[in-house]
């Protein structure tokens, strides 16, 4: 297994650690644990950095593999979906946003499975990358910003996070539609 693929697997391994701290942060409640909230953000930031790093190393050193093309987006989905689930549980991400994110991911995964049956691996397109970056920035803002803000206006912070989540939903639907359109040949010959 080459270095980019190891970094991808590290991102997968970090997901349960992120989930542990995110679950224990309880933002917006009397049980709020700012240390857990920040640690969840730091773990998410480290995992997100591996996403950039594995892609950079793979392209620079010609180490792009079918495993990486498959696992890299899957690792991103595991990480970002877990974060949006906790944001929804905290009441700052509308369930419709999470449903749209998950629907897009299932649809894209389905197309990839059909393509894989034919021996084709479909890499993420630029819109998928834009979607992933926006998701990651929204999540990082949610987990890291409170640590640097004095006397956080909970209502204002919540409104910004909710606005970012709806923007994520819009870009997610757009990127999913483009991805499905670009790979519509998978549907035409599916049996």
N, C-alpha and C positions, 0 to 999 in steps of 0.2 A: 504494500500500500504506500503510495507516494505521499509527500508532505501535504499537498492541498487536500487530499482525501482524509488524512489524519486530522487536519484542522476542521473539516466538515464533521467528522465523527466527534471531535471535541465539542462542537456546537450542540450536537445531539445529547451528549453526556451532560452538558451544562443546563439543559432544560429542567430536569427534576430539581436541581439546586435553586434555579430561579423560582420555580413553582413553590418550593418550601418557604422562601423568604417573602414572596408575593402574598402567599396565603396568610402569613403571620403579620402582615403590615397593618391591615384593618384601617386604611385611610378613611377619614370622614366619620370615625366613631370614637367613642371615649377610650377604646382599647388601642388606638393608633400607636404603632411602634415605628417612629421615624428611622431608626437604625435598620430595621428589617426592610422598610420601604427603599431606603438608599442602597442597601446591599443588593436587593433585587435589581435595582437600576444598574448598579455596577456590573453585576453578573450579566445582565442583558447587554450592556455596552460591550463587555469583553466578547460575548458570543457574537454580537453584531460585527465587531472588528474582525473576527475570524472569517466572516462571510466575505468581507472586502479582501482580506489577506489571501484566502485560499484561491479566489478567482484571479487575483493579480499574479500570484506565483504560478498558477496553472497556465495562464496565458503567456507569461514572460518566458517560462522555461519549457513550453510545449508539453505540458503534463496534463492536458485536458483528457479525461477518460469518460467512458460511458457511465461508470460508477459515479463519478463526480457530477456529470450532467443530470443524473437521476437523484442522487442523495443531497446535493447542494440545495435545490429548491425544496426538497422534503424537510431538510433540517430547518430551513427558514420558516416553513409552514408550521412545524411543531413549535418553534420558539414564539413566533408572532401570534399564533392562535391561542397558545397558553396565556400570553400576556393580555389579549383582548378578552378572554374568559374572565380573568381576574379584574380587569377594568369594568366589565359588565357587572360582576358580582359586587364591586364597589359602588355601582350605580352611576358610573361616569361614561359608560359606553352603552348605547341603546342596543337592545337585542336584535333589532333589524340590521344594524351595522355588522354585528357578529354573524348573523345568518347570511348576509351578502358575502362576507369574506369567506365563510365556510363553503357556500354554494359555489363560488368561483374556484376555490381550491379543489373541490370534488370534481367539478366539470373539467378542469385542466388535468387533473390526475387521470380521469377517465380517458381523455384524448391521448394522454401519454401511454396509457396501458394498451389502447388500440394500436397505436404506432409501434409500441414495443413488440406486440405480437407479430408485426410485419418486419421486425428486425431494425426498426428505425428509432433512434433516440432523439427526442425533440428538446433542444435546449431552451432556456428562458429567453424571451425577446426583450427588447429595450423597455417596453411598457410594463412587463413583469418586474423588471429591475426598478423602474420608477415607483411602482406600487410597493415593492418591498422596502425601498429607502424611505418612502413617506410613512409606511407603517412603523418602521423602526424609529424614525425621528419622533413620531407621535408618542410611542411607548417610552422612549428615552425622556421626553419632556415630562410625561406623567410621573415617572419614577424618580427623576433626578432634580427637576426644577424645585420641588418643595424644600429640598435640602439647602438651596441657595437663596430662597426667598424668606425674608423676615416678615413675620406677621402676615402669613398667607391669607389673602382674601379667598376663602373657600368657595364662595359663590362664583367669583370671577375666574378662579383657577378651573373650577368645574365647567364653566361655560366655554373656556378656551379648549379644554380637553374634548368636550362634546363636539365643538365645531371642527376640531382636527379629526375626530372619529368619523364625522359625516363626510369630510373631505376624503378620508381614506376610503370610505364606502364608494364614493363617486369614482375615484381613480381605480379602485378594485373592479367595479363593474365595467368601466371603460377598458381596462387592460384585459379582463376576461373575454369581453366581446371581441376585441381585436385578435386575441389568441385563438378563439374558436373560429373566427372568420378566416384567419391565415391557415388554419389546419382543417378546414371544412372537408377536404378530401378524405379525411379519416371517417367522416360520417357517410359520405357518398358510397363507399365500398364496404361499409361495415355490414356484417351479416348477423 
